[in-house]
Amino acid sequence: MTTRFQLSAGGVVCRRGVGGQLEVVLIATQGGERWSLPKGLVEKGESLEETALREVREETGLEAEIVERLEPIEYWYWWEEDGRKVRYHKKVYYFLMCWRGGDTAEHDFEVEEARWFPIDEAIQRASYRSERQILQQVREREPLPC
């Protein structure tokens, strides 16, 4: 059995909505059935922070500023390559970010939709338990500088 390691980085982009309510952005994939945080693979020569900012920009259309690094998550998954299953061990570093500009309509082709949600709704909407836990960590950090 082949096992490979992947290193990714992404962001929890925050802003203040109506009435000062904390909002975060999620992306939709797989026909709008899966909602998640923006993230992607670290490219050669890129720092975790550079990857996180690039992936946020590509997948959400937003410009953001990093506030702090959050606890990383790790998981295993299977993927078929050349007719055989490969096991992946993935580690993702997320960063708490403040929105500085851009438009969610400017997301890239890999994403079907990027949308702002109040933090509590984002926690409910997020498809992955580990990402819901990351969002809960962000909610517990209130008040945020965003």
ROPALUM-484629 format. One line per field, with one value per residue: chain; x, y, z of N, C-alpha, C in turn. Coordinates in nm, 2 decimals, padded with zeros to 4 digits. Last residue first. Example, Ala and Ser with C-alpha at 12.3 -4.5 7.8 and 13.67 -1.06 7.14 Angstrom:
2
kette <- [A; A]
nxx <- [01.28; 01.32]
nyy <- [-00.22; -00.57]
nzz <- [00.71; 00.78]
caxx <- [01.37; 01.23]
cayy <- [-00.11; -00.45]
cazz <- [00.71; 00.78]
cxx <- [01.29; 01.32]
cyy <- [00.00; -00.33]
czz <- [00.79; 00.78]
//
This chain:
146
kette <- [A; A; A; A; A; A; A; A; A; A; A; A; A; A; A; A; A; A; A; A; A; A; A; A; A; A; A; A; A; A; A; A; A; A; A; A; A; A; A; A; A; A; A; A; A; A; A; A; A; A; A; A; A; A; A; A; A; A; A; A; A; A; A; A; A; A; A; A; A; A; A; A; A; A; A; A; A; A; A; A; A; A; A; A; A; A; A; A; A; A; A; A; A; A; A; A; A; A; A; A; A; A; A; A; A; A; A; A; A; A; A; A; A; A; A; A; A; A; A; A; A; A; A; A; A; A; A; A; A; A; A; A; A; A; A; A; A; A; A; A; A; A; A; A; A; A]
nxx <- [-01.10; -00.99; -01.25; -01.35; -01.34; -01.25; -01.46; -01.47; -01.23; -01.31; -01.52; -01.37; -01.24; -01.47; -01.54; -01.32; -01.37; -01.61; -01.72; -01.90; -02.06; -02.30; -02.25; -02.06; -02.20; -02.38; -02.20; -02.10; -02.28; -02.10; -02.03; -01.92; -01.85; -01.91; -01.75; -01.41; -01.24; -01.22; -01.22; -01.41; -01.54; -01.75; -01.64; -01.39; -01.17; -01.04; -00.97; -01.06; -00.82; -00.77; -00.61; -00.51; -00.43; -00.27; -00.31; -00.19; -00.28; -00.19; -00.35; -00.32; -00.45; -00.56; -00.52; -00.55; -00.41; -00.54; -00.79; -00.74; -00.83; -00.70; -00.66; -00.56; -00.52; -00.49; -00.33; -00.47; -00.38; -00.19; -00.33; -00.39; -00.33; -00.56; -00.69; -00.90; -01.10; -01.18; -01.17; -00.95; -00.74; -00.72; -00.67; -00.43; -00.26; -00.26; -00.15; 00.10; 00.22; 00.22; 00.39; 00.59; 00.72; 00.88; 00.62; 00.30; 00.07; -00.27; -00.53; -00.85; -01.14; -01.37; -01.68; -01.95; -02.09; -02.28; -02.23; -02.10; -01.84; -01.83; -01.81; -01.65; -01.71; -01.61; -01.78; -01.87; -01.99; -02.19; -02.24; -02.48; -02.37; -02.03; -01.69; -01.50; -01.24; -01.14; -00.93; -00.73; -00.46; -00.24; -00.09; 00.09; 00.06; 00.22; 00.11; 00.15; 00.05; 00.08]
nyy <- [04.21; 04.12; 03.97; 03.89; 03.56; 03.30; 03.13; 03.14; 02.99; 02.74; 02.69; 02.65; 02.41; 02.25; 02.24; 02.11; 01.85; 01.79; 01.94; 02.12; 02.40; 02.48; 02.54; 02.74; 02.93; 03.01; 03.13; 03.35; 03.42; 03.39; 03.46; 03.23; 03.11; 02.83; 02.65; 02.64; 02.62; 02.87; 03.13; 03.43; 03.67; 03.70; 03.80; 04.05; 04.28; 04.32; 04.22; 04.02; 03.86; 03.52; 03.25; 02.97; 02.62; 02.36; 02.02; 01.72; 01.39; 01.10; 00.89; 00.59; 00.51; 00.25; 00.25; 00.38; 00.62; 00.66; 00.75; 00.80; 00.84; 01.01; 01.14; 01.45; 01.72; 02.08; 02.32; 02.61; 02.92; 03.21; 03.54; 03.72; 03.81; 03.96; 03.92; 03.94; 03.70; 03.49; 03.23; 03.09; 03.29; 03.39; 03.16; 03.08; 03.29; 03.27; 03.01; 03.04; 03.22; 03.07; 02.86; 02.96; 02.80; 02.61; 02.44; 02.50; 02.34; 02.30; 02.48; 02.63; 02.76; 02.54; 02.42; 02.23; 02.04; 02.08; 02.22; 02.03; 02.04; 02.33; 02.65; 02.81; 03.07; 03.34; 03.48; 03.74; 03.88; 04.17; 04.44; 04.50; 04.31; 04.19; 04.19; 03.90; 03.66; 03.35; 03.12; 02.95; 02.72; 02.46; 02.13; 01.86; 01.50; 01.19; 00.86; 00.52; 00.22; -00.12]
nzz <- [01.40; 01.64; 01.83; 02.17; 02.04; 02.04; 01.99; 01.72; 01.66; 01.76; 01.58; 01.35; 01.42; 01.43; 01.16; 01.07; 01.17; 01.04; 00.74; 00.64; 00.79; 00.91; 01.17; 01.14; 01.01; 01.21; 01.38; 01.21; 00.91; 00.60; 00.26; 00.01; -00.31; -00.52; -00.65; -00.73; -00.93; -01.06; -00.79; -00.71; -00.72; -00.55; -00.32; -00.36; -00.18; 00.16; 00.41; 00.68; 00.88; 00.99; 01.13; 00.94; 00.95; 00.81; 00.78; 00.66; 00.56; 00.41; 00.19; -00.01; -00.32; -00.53; -00.89; -01.13; -01.10; -00.79; -00.56; -00.22; 00.13; 00.42; 00.75; 00.90; 01.13; 01.18; 01.40; 01.55; 01.38; 01.38; 01.33; 01.12; 00.78; 00.58; 00.24; -00.04; -00.21; -00.37; -00.28; -00.40; -00.42; -00.15; -00.01; -00.13; -00.05; 00.23; 00.25; 00.14; 00.31; 00.55; 00.48; 00.20; -00.09; -00.21; -00.36; -00.21; -00.02; -00.12; 00.05; 00.14; 00.29; 00.45; 00.30; 00.20; -00.05; -00.24; -00.47; -00.63; -00.50; -00.28; -00.14; 00.13; 00.37; 00.59; 00.87; 01.10; 01.39; 01.39; 01.38; 01.24; 00.97; 01.02; 01.01; 00.92; 00.85; 00.72; 00.79; 00.54; 00.49; 00.36; 00.36; 00.27; 00.26; 00.21; 00.12; 00.08; -00.08; 00.00]
caxx <- [-01.15; -00.95; -01.15; -01.36; -01.41; -01.15; -01.42; -01.58; -01.24; -01.20; -01.55; -01.46; -01.16; -01.39; -01.63; -01.33; -01.25; -01.61; -01.62; -01.92; -01.93; -02.30; -02.35; -02.02; -02.09; -02.43; -02.28; -02.01; -02.25; -02.20; -02.02; -02.03; -01.79; -01.96; -01.88; -01.51; -01.25; -01.31; -01.17; -01.35; -01.42; -01.78; -01.65; -01.53; -01.21; -01.10; -00.92; -01.09; -00.92; -00.75; -00.72; -00.48; -00.53; -00.25; -00.36; -00.19; -00.28; -00.20; -00.29; -00.36; -00.34; -00.59; -00.50; -00.63; -00.37; -00.44; -00.75; -00.76; -00.80; -00.81; -00.62; -00.66; -00.46; -00.57; -00.35; -00.42; -00.47; -00.20; -00.26; -00.38; -00.32; -00.44; -00.70; -00.77; -01.08; -01.17; -01.28; -01.08; -00.79; -00.74; -00.79; -00.55; -00.29; -00.31; -00.29; 00.00; 00.20; 00.14; 00.25; 00.57; 00.62; 00.94; 00.76; 00.39; 00.18; -00.14; -00.47; -00.72; -01.05; -01.28; -01.56; -01.91; -01.99; -02.32; -02.28; -02.24; -01.92; -01.78; -01.90; -01.66; -01.70; -01.64; -01.67; -01.90; -01.88; -02.19; -02.12; -02.48; -02.47; -02.15; -01.80; -01.53; -01.35; -01.14; -01.07; -00.77; -00.58; -00.27; -00.18; 00.09; 00.03; 00.19; 00.18; 00.10; 00.13; 00.00]
cayy <- [04.23; 04.25; 03.96; 03.98; 03.69; 03.41; 03.15; 03.20; 03.13; 02.81; 02.71; 02.77; 02.53; 02.27; 02.30; 02.25; 01.92; 01.80; 01.85; 01.98; 02.33; 02.45; 02.44; 02.62; 02.86; 02.94; 03.02; 03.24; 03.45; 03.34; 03.50; 03.31; 03.16; 02.95; 02.68; 02.67; 02.50; 02.77; 03.06; 03.30; 03.66; 03.66; 03.66; 04.02; 04.17; 04.36; 04.36; 04.06; 03.97; 03.63; 03.34; 03.10; 02.73; 02.47; 02.15; 01.81; 01.53; 01.16; 01.01; 00.65; 00.56; 00.34; 00.19; 00.26; 00.52; 00.72; 00.66; 00.86; 00.75; 00.98; 01.04; 01.34; 01.61; 01.95; 02.25; 02.47; 02.83; 03.07; 03.44; 03.77; 03.71; 03.98; 03.91; 03.98; 03.80; 03.62; 03.32; 03.02; 03.21; 03.48; 03.24; 02.99; 03.26; 03.39; 03.04; 02.95; 03.26; 03.19; 02.83; 02.94; 02.88; 02.74; 02.44; 02.48; 02.43; 02.25; 02.42; 02.57; 02.76; 02.65; 02.41; 02.36; 02.04; 01.99; 02.30; 02.07; 01.92; 02.24; 02.53; 02.78; 02.93; 03.29; 03.41; 03.66; 03.81; 04.03; 04.40; 04.50; 04.39; 04.21; 04.23; 04.04; 03.72; 03.50; 03.15; 03.06; 02.79; 02.58; 02.24; 01.97; 01.63; 01.30; 00.99; 00.62; 00.35; 00.00]
cazz <- [01.26; 01.59; 01.74; 02.05; 02.04; 02.05; 02.13; 01.79; 01.63; 01.82; 01.72; 01.35; 01.39; 01.55; 01.26; 01.03; 01.21; 01.19; 00.81; 00.62; 00.75; 00.76; 01.14; 01.22; 00.94; 01.09; 01.42; 01.26; 01.06; 00.70; 00.40; 00.07; -00.18; -00.46; -00.71; -00.63; -00.85; -01.12; -00.91; -00.68; -00.80; -00.69; -00.33; -00.38; -00.27; 00.03; 00.37; 00.55; 00.87; 00.90; 01.15; 01.00; 00.93; 00.90; 00.73; 00.77; 00.53; 00.55; 00.21; 00.12; -00.24; -00.42; -00.76; -01.11; -01.20; -00.88; -00.67; -00.35; 00.02; 00.32; 00.64; 00.87; 01.05; 01.18; 01.27; 01.57; 01.46; 01.33; 01.40; 01.26; 00.89; 00.65; 00.38; 00.02; -00.11; -00.43; -00.23; -00.37; -00.53; -00.27; 00.02; -00.15; -00.20; 00.16; 00.31; 00.08; 00.17; 00.54; 00.52; 00.34; -00.03; -00.19; -00.34; -00.32; -00.01; -00.10; -00.06; 00.17; 00.18; 00.46; 00.38; 00.24; 00.05; -00.13; -00.36; -00.66; -00.52; -00.39; -00.18; -00.01; 00.34; 00.45; 00.81; 00.98; 01.33; 01.40; 01.43; 01.39; 01.02; 00.94; 01.09; 00.90; 00.93; 00.69; 00.84; 00.63; 00.45; 00.45; 00.31; 00.36; 00.20; 00.30; 00.08; 00.16; -00.09; 00.00]
cxx <- [-01.28; -01.01; -01.11; -01.24; -01.37; -01.21; -01.31; -01.53; -01.35; -01.20; -01.44; -01.50; -01.25; -01.30; -01.56; -01.44; -01.25; -01.48; -01.61; -01.83; -01.95; -02.17; -02.34; -02.12; -02.05; -02.32; -02.34; -02.09; -02.18; -02.17; -02.13; -01.99; -01.89; -01.87; -01.94; -01.64; -01.36; -01.33; -01.26; -01.31; -01.34; -01.66; -01.69; -01.54; -01.35; -01.13; -00.98; -01.04; -00.93; -00.86; -00.68; -00.60; -00.48; -00.35; -00.34; -00.22; -00.28; -00.18; -00.30; -00.28; -00.39; -00.46; -00.52; -00.60; -00.43; -00.40; -00.65; -00.72; -00.83; -00.75; -00.74; -00.60; -00.57; -00.50; -00.44; -00.44; -00.41; -00.29; -00.28; -00.30; -00.31; -00.44; -00.56; -00.79; -00.93; -01.14; -01.28; -01.20; -00.93; -00.80; -00.82; -00.68; -00.41; -00.35; -00.34; -00.14; 00.10; 00.12; 00.17; 00.42; 00.61; 00.84; 00.81; 00.53; 00.27; -00.03; -00.33; -00.66; -00.91; -01.19; -01.48; -01.79; -01.94; -02.22; -02.32; -02.31; -02.07; -01.87; -01.83; -01.74; -01.71; -01.62; -01.71; -01.77; -01.93; -02.07; -02.10; -02.35; -02.48; -02.24; -01.92; -01.65; -01.37; -01.27; -01.07; -00.91; -00.61; -00.39; -00.19; 00.01; 00.03; 00.16; 00.13; 00.18; 00.06; 00.09]
cyy <- [04.32; 04.29; 04.10; 03.97; 03.76; 03.55; 03.26; 03.23; 03.20; 02.95; 02.78; 02.79; 02.66; 02.39; 02.33; 02.31; 02.07; 01.88; 01.89; 01.89; 02.18; 02.38; 02.39; 02.50; 02.73; 02.87; 02.94; 03.12; 03.32; 03.39; 03.44; 03.34; 03.25; 02.98; 02.81; 02.70; 02.52; 02.65; 02.94; 03.23; 03.53; 03.63; 03.61; 03.87; 04.14; 04.25; 04.41; 04.20; 04.01; 03.73; 03.47; 03.18; 02.86; 02.58; 02.25; 01.95; 01.61; 01.31; 01.05; 00.78; 00.62; 00.38; 00.30; 00.19; 00.38; 00.60; 00.73; 00.76; 00.82; 00.89; 01.03; 01.26; 01.51; 01.85; 02.13; 02.40; 02.69; 03.00; 03.30; 03.67; 03.78; 03.88; 03.94; 03.98; 03.82; 03.73; 03.45; 03.11; 03.15; 03.40; 03.33; 03.07; 03.18; 03.37; 03.16; 02.98; 03.17; 03.23; 02.95; 02.91; 02.85; 02.84; 02.59; 02.49; 02.39; 02.36; 02.38; 02.51; 02.71; 02.65; 02.54; 02.35; 02.19; 02.00; 02.21; 02.15; 01.95; 02.12; 02.46; 02.65; 02.92; 03.14; 03.36; 03.60; 03.72; 03.97; 04.25; 04.45; 04.38; 04.31; 04.26; 04.07; 03.86; 03.55; 03.31; 03.06; 02.89; 02.65; 02.35; 02.08; 01.74; 01.43; 01.09; 00.75; 00.45; 00.12]
czz <- [01.27; 01.45; 01.69; 01.97; 02.17; 02.06; 02.15; 01.94; 01.71; 01.79; 01.79; 01.50; 01.40; 01.53; 01.39; 01.12; 01.18; 01.23; 00.96; 00.70; 00.75; 00.72; 00.99; 01.19; 01.01; 01.01; 01.31; 01.31; 01.12; 00.84; 00.48; 00.22; -00.12; -00.34; -00.65; -00.70; -00.75; -01.03; -00.95; -00.80; -00.77; -00.77; -00.47; -00.39; -00.27; -00.05; 00.24; 00.52; 00.73; 00.91; 01.07; 01.01; 01.00; 00.86; 00.84; 00.71; 00.66; 00.52; 00.36; 00.15; -00.12; -00.35; -00.65; -00.98; -01.17; -00.97; -00.76; -00.45; -00.11; 00.21; 00.54; 00.76; 01.02; 01.10; 01.29; 01.44; 01.47; 01.43; 01.34; 01.34; 01.03; 00.77; 00.45; 00.17; -00.08; -00.34; -00.30; -00.33; -00.51; -00.39; -00.10; -00.11; -00.21; 00.02; 00.24; 00.13; 00.10; 00.40; 00.50; 00.36; 00.12; -00.12; -00.32; -00.29; -00.13; -00.10; -00.03; 00.05; 00.22; 00.34; 00.38; 00.33; 00.08; -00.02; -00.24; -00.55; -00.54; -00.40; -00.30; -00.03; 00.19; 00.44; 00.67; 00.93; 01.22; 01.33; 01.45; 01.45; 01.17; 01.00; 01.00; 01.00; 00.89; 00.76; 00.83; 00.67; 00.55; 00.40; 00.41; 00.29; 00.31; 00.22; 00.19; 00.13; 00.00; 00.00]
//
